[in-house]
Amino acid sequence: KPLSLYVDTHETGTVGDDKIEAAIMAIGKLGGLTPRAIRTHLGLNKPIYRQTAAYGHFGRKPVGDSFPWERTDLVDDLKAALAA
């Protein structure tokens, strides 16, 4: 488990610190923030890097699941955690 996670909204946050803390705890239940959990969720152990190494990945449409770090599949879960 990560020992510490620091979030600083620079006083521009629209959500209270207590809700941010609750959302971070919810992330742990969604899969976690350990390097292994992140690699597993994003599928980063698959050989997908050749496509991203050629001409970069900015401004290109992903082909298949070639840019998993661009997915937003946890947005609804995180919004629900912040709303609770």
Secondary structure as the mmCIF struct_conf table of DSSP 4:
data_model
#
loop_
_struct_conf.conf_type_id
_struct_conf.id
_struct_conf.beg_label_comp_id
_struct_conf.beg_label_asym_id
_struct_conf.beg_label_seq_id
_struct_conf.end_label_comp_id
_struct_conf.end_label_asym_id
_struct_conf.end_label_seq_id
BEND BEND1 LEU A 3 LEU A 3
TURN_TY1_P TURN_TY1_P1 HIS A 10 GLU A 11
BEND BEND2 THR A 14 VAL A 15
HELX_RH_AL_P HELX_RH_AL_P1 ASP A 17 LEU A 30
TURN_TY1_P TURN_TY1_P2 GLY A 31 GLY A 31
BEND BEND3 LEU A 33 THR A 34
HELX_RH_AL_P HELX_RH_AL_P2 PRO A 35 LEU A 42
TURN_TY1_P TURN_TY1_P3 GLY A 43 ASN A 45
BEND BEND4 LYS A 46 PRO A 47
HELX_RH_AL_P HELX_RH_AL_P3 TYR A 49 ALA A 53
BEND BEND5 ALA A 54 TYR A 55
BEND BEND6 HIS A 57 HIS A 57
TURN_TY1_P TURN_TY1_P4 PHE A 58 GLY A 59
TURN_TY1_P TURN_TY1_P5 GLY A 64 ASP A 65
BEND BEND7 SER A 66 SER A 66
HELX_RH_3T_P HELX_RH_3T_P1 PRO A 68 GLU A 70
TURN_TY1_P TURN_TY1_P6 ASP A 73 LEU A 74
HELX_RH_AL_P HELX_RH_AL_P4 VAL A 75 ALA A 83
#
